[in-house]
Amino acid sequence: MANADSGTVAVIDTVTNVVMSTLTLPTNSFPQGVAVEPDGRFIYVAASGSQIDGVVIVIDTAKAIAGAPNALVASIQVGKGPQSIAVGHDGALAYVTNSVSDTLSVIDTATNTVAATVRVGVRPFGIALTPDDAFGYLTIQGSESVQIVNAANDKVIPTSIPIGAEPEGVAISADGLFAYTASAGAVSVITVKHRAVTATIPVPGGFSARAVALSADGKVAYVTVSSDGPDLAGSVEVIDTTRRILKTLIPVGSDPEGIALTADGARAYVTNQRSNSVSVIDTGTNAVVTTIPVGLNPVAVAVAPAGSGCTGDCDGNGRVTINELLTMVNIALGNADVGTCLPGDANHDGTIDVSEILAAIDNALTGCPAA
């Protein structure tokens, strides 16, 4: 998660809910959006502090977990004021909204270079990709609308979709049928097929919606909302997307912004900007189970994809192969990076030792433990 005013990225263990490490970014980075590659190897952070242009900082996940000083592996110059990041489902491209340049940067993640720059509306903020990565949905604050970018040709589709004032977050359901946007007074539901708003779910009076996260089945939306009053009291709206009604409000810290769900959907992590904390919500009970102190002004959070939970299962397919064992040995000998097999690093110390190799051998012989 990104702490804007501290200029840091904190890594939280979602099992213990403690901060494992905190990485200091280059001076005046002012990190905003954060995203993780589908295979979990790299983290992408939008850093908007530069007075000329912004950058996207690429972080090696395994090294970040270990708190290694060389975890920052690349810095990619993008437009001014980079805000939000979305990584394609195949991990090949990352998309960054630049809120001052009014552009969208398309990053080739294999080379860590900008492959295309797309001129969009005034003050683009949030971005979400359709499940097939064919289209990107952008919230545009200047026109209070959603613009759609065709990923095949990096062109903006002419028709924009009007939504509420000061739109920020956007999320698309896993089935690709609906997009949900958060704005000052409401959550707008867009039917993707028709590219039109088909429902509007109001937020409580005096509150503004900030970010949206969806359950895997798309039946529940979690929306951070912040009071417009001086206390900036915060909550998370829990919305029944089938009936399109508010189910409950979960009080969190002051001025909540980002939200992300764990892979199993059991926990939601919420950044509280004024409280300098992260609230952890049990989605089964819709209650905060713990609050984690972090850096100053935490704005964005992303959760790394879960593997099979099996030591040595490098590709997360539920079994350990000879090739994966050889990969672990090479990592232990220093001939390969631990990022090539994160599940081999069972204790998250950035290395692979004999005990972890032995555990992987046992999993190869007897099978991975049941999830």
C-alpha positions in Angstrom: 0.0 0.0 0.0 1.1 3.6 -0.8 1.7 6.3 1.8 1.6 9.5 -0.1 3.0 12.0 2.4 5.6 9.5 3.8 6.8 8.6 0.3 6.7 5.0 1.2 5.2 1.7 0.3 4.2 -0.7 3.1 4.0 -4.4 2.8 1.4 -6.0 5.0 1.1 -9.7 5.8 -2.5 -10.6 5.2 -2.3 -13.6 7.5 -0.9 -11.8 10.6 -2.1 -8.3 9.6 1.3 -6.7 10.5 3.6 -4.5 8.5 6.4 -6.8 7.2 8.5 -4.0 5.6 8.3 -0.4 4.5 10.1 0.8 1.4 11.3 4.3 1.1 10.8 5.7 -2.4 12.9 8.4 -4.1 12.5 11.9 -2.7 9.3 13.7 -3.5 7.7 10.6 -5.0 4.2 11.2 -3.5 2.9 7.8 -4.4 -0.7 7.4 -5.4 -2.0 4.3 -7.2 -0.6 0.9 -6.7 -1.2 -2.4 -8.6 0.3 -5.9 -8.5 1.0 -8.1 -11.5 -1.2 -11.2 -11.8 1.7 -13.5 -11.0 2.6 -11.4 -8.0 6.2 -10.8 -9.1 6.2 -7.0 -9.4 4.4 -4.1 -7.8 3.6 -0.9 -9.8 3.4 2.4 -8.0 2.3 5.7 -9.6 4.5 8.5 -8.2 3.1 12.0 -9.0 5.5 14.2 -7.0 7.7 15.3 -9.9 7.2 18.9 -11.0 7.9 17.9 -14.6 6.5 14.4 -15.2 5.4 11.6 -13.1 6.9 8.1 -13.0 5.8 4.6 -12.3 8.1 2.8 -9.9 8.5 -1.0 -10.4 9.1 -3.0 -7.2 10.3 -6.6 -6.9 7.7 -8.2 -4.6 10.0 -10.8 -3.0 12.6 -8.2 -2.3 10.0 -5.8 -1.0 8.7 -8.5 1.4 12.2 -9.0 2.7 12.8 -5.2 3.0 15.8 -5.4 0.6 17.2 -2.0 -0.4 17.4 -3.1 -4.0 13.7 -3.8 -4.3 13.1 -0.9 -6.6 14.0 -2.2 -10.0 12.8 0.4 -12.5 11.4 3.9 -12.9 9.2 4.6 -16.0 8.5 8.1 -17.0 4.9 8.7 -17.8 2.7 11.8 -17.9 2.3 14.4 -15.2 0.2 13.6 -12.2 -0.1 9.8 -12.5 -3.0 8.6 -10.4 -4.3 5.1 -10.9 -2.9 1.9 -12.3 -4.5 -1.3 -13.8 -2.4 -4.3 -15.0 -3.9 -6.5 -17.7 -5.0 -10.0 -16.7 -2.2 -11.5 -18.7 0.3 -9.1 -17.1 1.7 -7.9 -20.5 0.5 -4.3 -20.2 -0.1 -1.8 -17.4 -2.3 1.3 -17.8 -1.7 4.6 -15.9 -4.0 7.6 -15.7 -2.2 10.9 -15.7 -4.5 13.5 -14.1 -2.5 16.6 -15.0 -1.4 15.6 -18.5 -4.9 14.4 -19.4 -3.4 11.2 -20.8 -3.3 7.4 -20.4 0.1 5.8 -20.5 0.3 2.2 -21.7 3.3 0.4 -20.3 4.9 -2.7 -21.8 5.8 -4.7 -18.6 8.3 -6.9 -20.3 10.6 -3.9 -21.2 9.3 -1.4 -18.6 8.8 1.2 -21.3 5.8 3.3 -22.4 4.4 1.6 -25.5 1.7 4.2 -26.2 0.2 7.5 -24.8 -3.5 8.1 -25.3 -5.0 11.6 -25.1 -8.2 11.4 -22.9 -10.5 13.8 -21.1 -9.6 16.4 -18.5 -8.4 15.0 -15.2 -8.6 11.2 -15.7 -8.6 9.4 -12.3 -9.6 5.8 -12.0 -9.2 2.9 -14.4 -10.5 -0.6 -14.7 -10.1 -3.2 -17.5 -12.7 -5.5 -18.8 -12.0 -9.2 -18.1 -10.7 -9.8 -21.6 -8.5 -6.7 -21.4 -10.2 -5.4 -24.6 -11.4 -2.1 -23.1 -10.3 0.3 -20.3 -12.9 2.3 -18.4 -11.6 5.6 -17.1 -13.4 8.1 -14.7 -12.9 11.6 -16.0 -13.3 14.3 -13.4 -13.3 17.2 -15.7 -16.4 16.1 -17.6 -17.9 14.0 -14.8 -18.1 11.0 -17.0 -16.6 7.6 -18.0 -14.5 7.3 -21.1 -13.7 4.0 -22.8 -10.4 3.2 -24.4 -10.1 0.4 -27.0 -7.0 -1.5 -26.1 -6.6 -2.9 -29.6 -5.8 0.4 -31.1 -5.3 2.7 -28.1 -8.2 5.0 -29.2 -10.9 6.6 -27.1 -14.4 5.5 -28.1 -16.3 8.7 -29.0 -19.3 8.3 -26.7 -18.7 9.1 -23.0 -21.0 8.0 -20.2 -22.2 10.8 -17.8 -22.0 9.9 -14.1 -21.7 11.9 -10.9 -19.5 14.8 -9.8 -15.8 14.2 -8.9 -15.7 10.5 -9.9 -12.8 8.5 -8.6 -12.8 4.7 -8.4 -14.2 2.3 -11.0 -14.5 -1.5 -10.9 -15.8 -4.1 -13.4 -17.4 -7.3 -12.5 -15.6 -10.6 -13.2 -18.3 -11.6 -15.7 -17.7 -8.3 -17.6 -21.4 -7.3 -17.4 -21.3 -4.2 -15.2 -19.0 -1.4 -14.2 -19.4 0.5 -10.9 -18.1 4.0 -10.4 -17.8 6.0 -7.2 -18.5 9.8 -7.3 -19.6 12.6 -4.9 -23.2 11.5 -4.3 -23.7 8.1 -5.7 -22.4 4.8 -7.1 -23.3 4.5 -10.8 -24.0 1.1 -12.3 -23.0 0.9 -16.0 -24.2 -1.9 -18.2 -21.1 -2.7 -20.2 -23.0 -4.1 -23.3 -25.0 -0.9 -23.7 -22.4 1.5 -22.3 -24.9 3.4 -20.3 -25.9 4.0 -16.7 -28.7 1.7 -15.8 -28.9 2.3 -12.0 -27.7 4.8 -9.5 -27.2 3.9 -5.8 -27.1 7.0 -3.6 -24.5 7.3 -0.8 -25.6 8.7 2.6 -26.2 12.5 2.6 -23.0 14.5 3.2 -20.7 11.7 2.0 -18.7 11.2 -1.1 -17.8 7.8 -2.6 -14.2 7.2 -3.4 -13.2 3.7 -4.4 -15.0 0.4 -5.3 -14.1 -3.2 -4.9 -16.2 -6.2 -6.0 -16.6 -9.7 -4.6 -15.5 -12.4 -7.0 -19.1 -13.3 -7.9 -20.0 -9.7 -8.3 -22.9 -9.9 -5.9 -21.4 -7.4 -3.4 -19.7 -4.1 -3.9 -17.6 -2.4 -1.2 -17.4 1.3 -1.5 -15.3 3.7 0.6 -17.2 6.8 1.5 -15.9 9.9 3.4 -17.9 12.7 5.1 -17.8 16.1 3.5 -17.7 17.5 7.1 -14.6 18.7 8.9 -14.2 15.3 10.7 -14.0 13.4 7.4 -15.7 10.5 9.1 -15.4 7.4 7.0 -17.3 4.2 6.3 -17.5 1.4 3.8 -20.8 0.9 2.1 -21.8 -2.7 1.5 -24.0 -2.8 -1.5 -26.2 -5.7 -2.7 -25.6 -5.5 -6.5 -28.4 -7.8 -7.4 -31.1 -5.7 -5.7 -28.9 -2.5 -6.0 -29.5 -1.4 -2.4 -27.3 -0.5 0.5 -27.0 -3.4 3.0 -24.9 -1.8 5.7 -22.3 0.8 6.6 -19.1 -0.2 8.3 -17.4 2.6 10.2 -13.6 2.8 9.5 -11.0 5.5 10.0 -11.0 9.1 8.9 -11.1 10.0 5.2 -11.0 6.4 3.7 -9.8 6.2 0.1 -8.5 2.9 -1.3 -10.0 -0.6 -0.8 -8.9 -4.1 -2.0 -10.2 -7.6 -1.2 -8.1 -10.7 -0.6 -8.2 -13.4 -3.2 -10.7 -15.4 -1.2 -12.8 -12.4 -0.5 -12.7 -12.9 3.3 -11.0 -9.6 4.1 -11.2 -6.1 2.8 -8.3 -3.7 3.4 -9.1 0.1 3.5 -6.7 3.0 3.6 -7.6 5.8 6.0 -5.9 8.9 4.9 -6.3 11.1 7.9 -6.0 8.3 10.4 -2.8 7.1 8.9 -4.0 3.5 9.2 -5.5 0.5 7.3 -8.8 -1.0 8.5 -9.2 -4.7 8.0 -12.8 -5.8 7.5 -14.1 -9.3 7.9 -16.5 -9.6 5.0 -18.4 -12.4 6.6 -19.4 -10.3 9.6 -19.0 -6.8 8.0 -17.0 -5.6 10.9 -13.5 -4.2 11.4 -11.3 -6.9 13.0 -8.1 -4.8 13.3 -6.6 -1.5 12.5 -3.0 -1.3 11.3 -0.9 1.8 11.8 1.0 2.7 8.6 2.6 5.8 7.1 1.3 9.3 6.5 -1.7 9.7 4.2 -2.2 6.1 2.9 -4.1 6.5 -0.3 -4.1 3.2 -2.3 -3.9 -0.5 -1.6 -3.5 -3.6 -3.7 -3.5 -7.3 -2.6 -1.1 -9.7 -4.2 -2.8 -12.8 -5.8 -2.8 -15.9 -3.6 -1.0 -19.0 -4.7 -1.9 -22.5 -3.7 -0.3 -22.1 -0.2 2.0 -25.0 -1.1 5.8 -24.5 -0.6 7.5 -25.0 -3.9 4.4 -24.6 -6.1 6.0 -21.8 -8.2 3.1 -21.5 -10.7 0.3 -21.9 -8.1 -1.3 -24.9 -9.9 -1.5 -27.1 -6.8 1.5 -29.4 -7.3 5.3 -29.2 -7.1 7.3 -30.5 -10.1 11.0 -31.4 -10.6 11.5 -28.2 -12.5 10.1 -26.2 -9.7 12.5 -27.9 -7.2 15.4 -27.1 -9.5 14.3 -23.5 -9.6 14.3 -23.4 -5.8 17.8 -24.9 -5.7 19.0 -22.3 -8.2 17.5 -19.5 -6.1 19.2 -20.9 -3.0 22.6 -21.0 -4.8 22.1 -17.4 -6.0 21.7 -18.3 -9.7 18.1 -17.1 -9.9 15.9 -14.5 -8.3 13.5 -15.5 -5.5 10.8 -13.7 -7.5 10.8 -16.7 -10.0 9.3 -18.8 -7.2 7.6 -16.8 -4.5 5.8 -19.8 -3.0 9.2 -21.3 -2.4 10.0 -18.6 0.1 7.6 -19.9 2.8 8.8 -17.6 5.6 8.9 -14.5 3.3 12.5 -13.6 4.2 13.6 -13.0 0.5 15.7 -16.2 0.4 15.2 -20.0 0.0 16.9 -22.3 2.5 17.4 -26.0 3.0 14.3 -26.4 5.1 12.1 -24.8 2.5 13.6 -27.1 -0.2 12.9 -30.1 2.0 9.3 -29.0 2.5 8.9 -28.6 -1.3 10.4 -32.1 -1.9 7.9 -33.5 0.6 5.0 -31.7 -1.2 6.3 -33.1 -4.5 6.3 -36.6 -3.2 3.1 -36.5 -1.1 1.1 -33.8 -2.8 0.3 -30.3 -1.7 -1.8 -29.8 1.5 -5.5 -29.3 0.9 -6.4 -25.6 0.8 
